[in-house]
């Protein structure tokens, strides 16, 4: 767990008001604590990501939910693909060969 003071040191531009707003807007989550909010390692990494987007890449505050939503979807897709690949690897050789054959016949999307 990371303390609030440690999280604020992530970027010179980062303020307590930023963190409070991001918590209120559900961009990040803080663990309740009687003295100050605490952040899990995952939420600490998320604050670091938001700081990069906001302060280094000049992503507008209003755009953050959209960008983070897309990144969350990408992360979830990667997790599902990992689970699927583990399930395929657990199958016998005939099933694995059939899956690889089916994948080799699938054409990549043209994006449109």
N, CA, C and O of each residue as an XYZ file, in Angstrom:
448
protein
N       0.839     -1.190      0.000
C       0.000      0.000      0.000
C       0.880      1.247      0.000
O       1.930      1.301      0.640
N       0.416      2.227     -0.730
C       1.153      3.494     -0.805
C       0.360      4.599     -0.115
O      -0.862      4.691     -0.239
N       1.090      5.427      0.611
C       0.472      6.564      1.284
C       0.258      7.697      0.288
O       0.918      7.776     -0.749
N      -0.680      8.569      0.633
C      -1.007      9.713     -0.197
C       0.227     10.555     -0.507
O       0.430     10.963     -1.650
N       1.043     10.813      0.500
C       2.225     11.665      0.297
C       3.188     11.057     -0.720
O       3.840     11.785     -1.469
N       3.280      9.735     -0.751
C       4.146      9.067     -1.718
C       3.567      9.168     -3.131
O       4.309      9.341     -4.098
N       2.255      9.061     -3.246
C       1.601      9.143     -4.547
C       1.741     10.548     -5.130
O       1.969     10.706     -6.329
N       1.608     11.554     -4.291
C       1.704     12.945     -4.763
C       3.091     13.252     -5.326
O       3.234     14.152     -6.154
N       4.102     12.522     -4.891
C       5.460     12.752     -5.386
C       5.696     12.203     -6.793
O       6.779     12.385     -7.351
N       4.698     11.533     -7.372
C       4.860     10.952     -8.710
C       5.165     11.993     -9.782
O       5.928     11.734    -10.712
N       4.569     13.164     -9.644
C       4.783     14.208    -10.652
C       4.751     15.561     -9.962
O       3.942     15.783     -9.062
N       5.627     16.466    -10.378
C       5.646     17.794     -9.744
C       4.314     18.535     -9.880
O       3.955     19.340     -9.020
N       3.581     18.257    -10.968
C       2.311     18.951    -11.219
C       1.146     18.357    -10.430
O       0.105     18.999    -10.294
N       1.309     17.149     -9.913
C       0.223     16.437     -9.247
C      -0.106     17.059     -7.896
O       0.785     17.318     -7.086
N      -1.385     17.295     -7.666
C      -1.835     17.878     -6.399
C      -2.840     16.960     -5.718
O      -3.350     16.011     -6.315
N      -3.106     17.263     -4.471
C      -4.129     16.525     -3.717
C      -5.492     16.731     -4.373
O      -6.308     15.810     -4.405
N      -5.746     17.930     -4.895
C      -7.010     18.194     -5.585
C      -7.173     17.285     -6.801
O      -8.268     16.789     -7.070
N      -6.068     17.066     -7.541
C      -6.130     16.147     -8.692
C      -6.564     14.753     -8.225
O      -7.479     14.155     -8.791
N      -5.895     14.250     -7.189
C      -6.209     12.908     -6.692
C      -7.650     12.832     -6.189
O      -8.358     11.865     -6.472
N      -8.077     13.837     -5.455
C      -9.455     13.847     -4.956
C     -10.449     13.833     -6.114
O     -11.454     13.124     -6.057
N     -10.179     14.607     -7.157
C     -11.059     14.662     -8.330
C     -11.067     13.323     -9.066
O     -12.124     12.843     -9.475
N      -9.885     12.719     -9.234
C      -9.799     11.441     -9.941
C     -10.505     10.339     -9.156
O     -11.094      9.433     -9.745
N     -10.446     10.416     -7.832
C     -11.188      9.457     -6.999
C     -12.684      9.705     -7.172
O     -13.448      8.767     -7.398
N     -13.098     10.949     -7.070
C     -14.512     11.311     -7.209
C     -15.057     10.902     -8.573
O     -16.198     10.451     -8.683
N     -14.230     11.063     -9.621
C     -14.656     10.725    -10.983
C     -14.451      9.243    -11.317
O     -14.673      8.819    -12.451
N     -14.026      8.461    -10.316
C     -13.831      7.003    -10.448
C     -12.751      6.631    -11.461
O     -12.810      5.564    -12.071
N     -11.765      7.512    -11.640
C     -10.623      7.170    -12.486
C      -9.630      6.315    -11.709
O      -8.919      5.487    -12.277
N      -9.598      6.535    -10.397
C      -8.757      5.736     -9.498
C      -9.577      5.388     -8.259
O     -10.621      5.984     -7.997
N      -9.081      4.415     -7.509
C      -9.729      4.031     -6.255
C      -8.701      4.130     -5.133
O      -7.533      3.777     -5.294
N      -9.171      4.614     -4.008
C      -8.315      4.683     -2.812
C      -8.939      3.819     -1.734
O     -10.161      3.730     -1.619
N      -8.086      3.186     -0.948
C      -8.561      2.396      0.186
C      -8.897      3.361      1.312
O      -8.104      4.248      1.628
N     -10.060      3.197      1.915
C     -10.422      4.112      3.005
C      -9.473      3.965      4.193
O      -9.066      2.863      4.561
N      -9.145      5.083      4.763
C      -8.258      5.114      5.926
C      -8.668      6.324      6.757
O      -8.981      7.372      6.193
N      -8.676      6.206      8.079
C      -9.122      7.336      8.904
C      -8.269      8.586      8.748
O      -8.773      9.697      8.913
N      -6.995      8.429      8.437
C      -6.096      9.575      8.355
C      -5.992     10.101      6.920
O      -6.191     11.292      6.679
N      -5.686      9.227      5.983
C      -5.523      9.639      4.585
C      -5.765      8.442      3.676
O      -5.626      7.296      4.103
N      -6.129      8.706      2.420
C      -6.353      7.595      1.500
C      -5.069      6.791      1.289
O      -3.966      7.337      1.314
N      -5.234      5.502      1.083
C      -4.116      4.611      0.780
C      -4.377      4.015     -0.598
O      -5.527      3.845     -1.003
N      -3.300      3.698     -1.316
C      -3.424      3.215     -2.683
C      -2.724      1.872     -2.837
O      -1.590      1.694     -2.393
N      -3.417      0.928     -3.474
C      -2.801     -0.355     -3.782
C      -1.746     -0.134     -4.865
O      -1.688      0.935     -5.475
N      -0.924     -1.134     -5.098
C       0.099     -1.021     -6.146
C      -0.537     -0.810     -7.514
O      -0.014     -0.058     -8.338
N      -1.661     -1.472     -7.755
C      -2.347     -1.306     -9.048
C      -2.846      0.123     -9.203
O      -2.702      0.722    -10.269
N      -3.432      0.670     -8.142
C      -3.925      2.044     -8.221
C      -2.778      3.049     -8.301
O      -2.902      4.088     -8.949
N      -1.672      2.740     -7.648
C      -0.471      3.579     -7.747
C       0.006      3.617     -9.203
O       0.347      4.679     -9.725
N       0.024      2.459     -9.845
C       0.427      2.395    -11.258
C      -0.569      3.156    -12.125
O      -0.177      3.795    -13.102
N      -1.853      3.094    -11.777
C      -2.871      3.811    -12.546
C      -2.677      5.329    -12.403
O      -2.811      6.067    -13.379
N      -2.364      5.788    -11.194
C      -2.088      7.220    -11.009
C      -0.874      7.617    -11.844
O      -0.868      8.678    -12.469
N       0.150      6.771    -11.857
C       1.343      7.045    -12.667
C       0.961      7.160    -14.145
O       1.441      8.052    -14.845
N       0.092      6.250    -14.621
C      -0.377      6.299    -16.000
C      -1.139      7.595    -16.276
O      -0.913      8.248    -17.295
N      -2.034      7.959    -15.372
C      -2.810      9.190    -15.554
C      -1.888     10.399    -15.571
O      -2.097     11.319    -16.361
N      -0.873     10.414    -14.715
C       0.090     11.523    -14.713
C       0.811     11.605    -16.057
O       1.012     12.697    -16.589
N       1.196     10.471    -16.597
C       1.858     10.462    -17.903
C       0.921     11.005    -18.971
O       1.310     11.854    -19.773
N      -0.309     10.516    -18.979
C      -1.279     10.991    -19.971
C      -1.549     12.484    -19.814
O      -1.543     13.237    -20.787
N      -1.782     12.892    -18.581
C      -2.204     14.268    -18.312
C      -1.064     15.276    -18.428
O      -1.211     16.309    -19.081
N       0.056     14.982    -17.803
C       1.112     15.983    -17.708
C       2.179     15.845    -18.784
O       2.711     16.856    -19.243
N       2.508     14.631    -19.198
C       3.546     14.445    -20.216
C       2.979     14.475    -21.634
O       3.614     14.992    -22.553
N       1.781     13.918    -21.803
C       1.195     13.819    -23.140
C       0.101     14.862    -23.372
O      -0.486     14.910    -24.453
N      -0.173     15.688    -22.379
C      -1.164     16.769    -22.464
C      -2.558     16.292    -22.859
O      -3.276     16.990    -23.574
N      -2.942     15.099    -22.392
C      -4.305     14.627    -22.616
C      -5.221     15.468    -21.726
O      -4.969     15.620    -20.531
N      -6.277     16.005    -22.315
C      -7.202     16.853    -21.565
C      -7.911     16.056    -20.474
O      -8.173     14.864    -20.631
N      -8.211     16.718    -19.391
C      -8.882     16.087    -18.245
C     -10.192     15.414    -18.679
O     -10.508     14.321    -18.210
N     -10.949     16.055    -19.562
C     -12.233     15.518    -20.009
C     -12.063     14.253    -20.849
O     -12.993     13.454    -20.964
N     -10.888     14.068    -21.434
C     -10.618     12.926    -22.303
C     -10.120     11.712    -21.518
O     -10.174     10.589    -22.020
N      -9.643     11.924    -20.310
C      -9.074     10.838    -19.514
C     -10.012      9.636    -19.355
O      -9.558      8.502    -19.510
N     -11.310      9.836    -19.050
C     -12.171      8.655    -18.902
C     -12.251      7.801    -20.170
O     -12.311      6.574    -20.090
N     -12.252      8.441    -21.326
C     -12.317      7.700    -22.589
C     -11.029      6.916    -22.814
O     -11.067      5.730    -23.142
N      -9.899      7.574    -22.637
C      -8.596      6.922    -22.840
C      -8.421      5.773    -21.851
O      -8.004      4.681    -22.236
N      -8.735      6.012    -20.588
C      -8.593      4.968    -19.578
C      -9.558      3.812    -19.836
O      -9.209      2.651    -19.626
N     -10.767      4.130    -20.290
C     -11.732      3.084    -20.630
C     -11.214      2.190    -21.749
O     -11.355      0.968    -21.691
N     -10.616      2.799    -22.765
C     -10.047      2.015    -23.864
C      -8.869      1.167    -23.388
O      -8.739      0.004    -23.772
N      -8.021      1.747    -22.560
C      -6.893      0.983    -22.017
C      -7.373     -0.166    -21.132
O      -6.790     -1.251    -21.147
N      -8.436      0.074    -20.360
C      -9.007     -0.995    -19.529
C      -9.545     -2.122    -20.402
O      -9.360     -3.296    -20.081
N     -10.211     -1.774    -21.506
C     -10.727     -2.790    -22.430
C      -9.588     -3.592    -23.043
O      -9.680     -4.813    -23.172
N      -8.525     -2.910    -23.417
C      -7.366     -3.588    -23.988
C      -6.753     -4.556    -22.970
O      -6.405     -5.687    -23.310
N      -6.628     -4.108    -21.736
C      -6.077     -4.959    -20.680
C      -6.960     -6.191    -20.467
O      -6.458     -7.308    -20.345
N      -8.270     -5.980    -20.424
C      -9.198     -7.099    -20.242
C      -9.111     -8.084    -21.406
O      -9.167     -9.295    -21.197
N      -8.975     -7.576    -22.620
C      -8.837     -8.439    -23.797
C      -7.559     -9.260    -23.713
O      -7.560    -10.450    -24.029
N      -6.474     -8.634    -23.292
C      -5.212     -9.370    -23.130
C      -5.342    -10.469    -22.078
O      -4.809    -11.565    -22.253
N      -6.047    -10.179    -20.991
C      -6.255    -11.204    -19.958
C      -7.072    -12.370    -20.506
O      -6.766    -13.530    -20.231
N      -8.109    -12.062    -21.281
C      -8.945    -13.122    -21.854
C      -8.159    -13.952    -22.863
O      -8.301    -15.174    -22.911
N      -7.340    -13.298    -23.659
C      -6.515    -14.042    -24.620
C      -5.521    -14.951    -23.903
O      -5.262    -16.069    -24.350
N      -4.974    -14.477    -22.809
C      -4.056    -15.303    -22.027
C      -4.788    -16.536    -21.483
O      -4.274    -17.652    -21.555
N      -5.985    -16.324    -20.940
C      -6.782    -17.432    -20.418
C      -7.117    -18.416    -21.531
O      -7.033    -19.629    -21.340
N      -7.493    -17.896    -22.684
C      -7.813    -18.754    -23.828
C      -6.590    -19.555    -24.268
O      -6.692    -20.751    -24.540
N      -5.441    -18.898    -24.337
C      -4.231    -19.607    -24.771
C      -3.847    -20.697    -23.780
O      -3.382    -21.764    -24.183
N      -4.037    -20.440    -22.486
C      -3.762    -21.466    -21.473
C      -4.720    -22.643    -21.612
O      -4.325    -23.795    -21.430
N      -5.975    -22.352    -21.932
C      -6.960    -23.422    -22.124
C      -6.609    -24.268    -23.347
O      -6.734    -25.492    -23.317
N      -6.171    -23.617    -24.413
C      -5.787    -24.353    -25.624
C      -4.557    -25.211    -25.344
O      -4.503    -26.370    -25.756
N      -3.577    -24.653    -24.650
C      -2.368    -25.413    -24.341
C      -2.646    -26.638    -23.469
O      -1.878    -27.600    -23.489
N      -3.729    -26.608    -22.710
C      -4.072    -27.733    -21.839
C      -4.757    -28.874    -22.603
O      -4.988    -29.945    -22.042
N      -5.079    -28.646    -23.870
C      -5.779    -29.661    -24.662
C      -4.785    -30.663    -25.258
O      -3.575    -30.440    -25.268
N      -5.337    -31.767    -25.748
C      -4.460    -32.756    -26.385
C      -3.969    -32.217    -27.731
O      -4.481    -31.218    -28.236
N      -2.993    -32.878    -28.288
C      -2.321    -32.399    -29.504
C      -3.276    -32.226    -30.681
O      -3.113    -31.304    -31.480
N      -4.262    -33.098    -30.792
C      -5.213    -33.012    -31.910
C      -6.031    -31.725    -31.834
O      -6.248    -31.055    -32.843
N      -6.477    -31.394    -30.641
C      -7.260    -30.158    -30.452
C      -6.375    -28.943    -30.700
O      -6.794    -27.997    -31.367
N      -5.156    -28.960    -30.170
C      -4.234    -27.833    -30.389
C      -3.983    -27.635    -31.875
O      -3.985    -26.505    -32.363
N      -3.765    -28.736    -32.601
C      -3.517    -28.652    -34.042
C      -4.734    -28.078    -34.763
O      -4.585    -27.279    -35.688
N      -5.929    -28.473    -34.351
C      -7.147    -27.955    -34.979
C      -7.298    -26.457    -34.733
O      -7.687    -25.711    -35.631
N      -6.990    -26.023    -33.520
C      -7.080    -24.595    -33.200
C      -6.062    -23.810    -34.018
O      -6.398    -22.767    -34.579
N      -4.830    -24.290    -34.094
C      -3.799    -23.608    -34.884
C      -4.183    -23.556    -36.357
O      -3.945    -22.552    -37.028
N      -4.768    -24.619    -36.852
C      -5.220    -24.642    -38.251
C      -6.309    -23.604    -38.480
O      -6.277    -22.867    -39.466
N      -7.266    -23.548    -37.572
C      -8.343    -22.560    -37.694
C      -7.796    -21.136    -37.631
O      -8.251    -20.263    -38.370
N      -6.832    -20.902    -36.760
C      -6.236    -19.566    -36.656
C      -5.455    -19.197    -37.906
O      -5.460    -18.039    -38.324
N      -4.791    -20.165    -38.501
C      -3.994    -19.875    -39.703
C      -4.883    -19.545    -40.909
O      -4.426    -18.922    -41.868
N      -6.133    -19.957    -40.858
C      -7.063    -19.681    -41.968
C      -7.843    -18.395    -41.765
O      -8.557    -17.951    -42.665
N      -7.710    -17.790    -40.584
C      -8.408    -16.548    -40.277
C      -7.614    -15.385    -40.816
O      -6.417    -15.251    -40.559
N      -8.307    -14.533    -41.579
C      -7.651    -13.350    -42.133
C      -7.703    -12.220    -41.108
O      -8.719    -12.032    -40.438
N      -6.606    -11.465    -40.985
C      -6.617    -10.316    -40.064
C      -7.640     -9.291    -40.512
O      -7.891     -9.123    -41.705
N      -8.229     -8.604    -39.537
C      -9.196     -7.552    -39.832
C      -8.489     -6.406    -40.551
O      -7.334     -6.090    -40.267
N      -9.213     -5.791    -41.491
C      -8.614     -4.653    -42.199
C      -8.854     -3.345    -41.463
O      -8.488     -2.275    -41.950
N      -9.474     -3.432    -40.278
C      -9.675     -2.246    -39.460
C     -10.881     -1.436    -39.854
O     -11.128     -0.388    -39.257
N     -11.644     -1.873    -40.833
C     -12.783     -1.051    -41.242
C     -13.908     -1.893    -41.491
O     -14.979     -1.403    -41.849
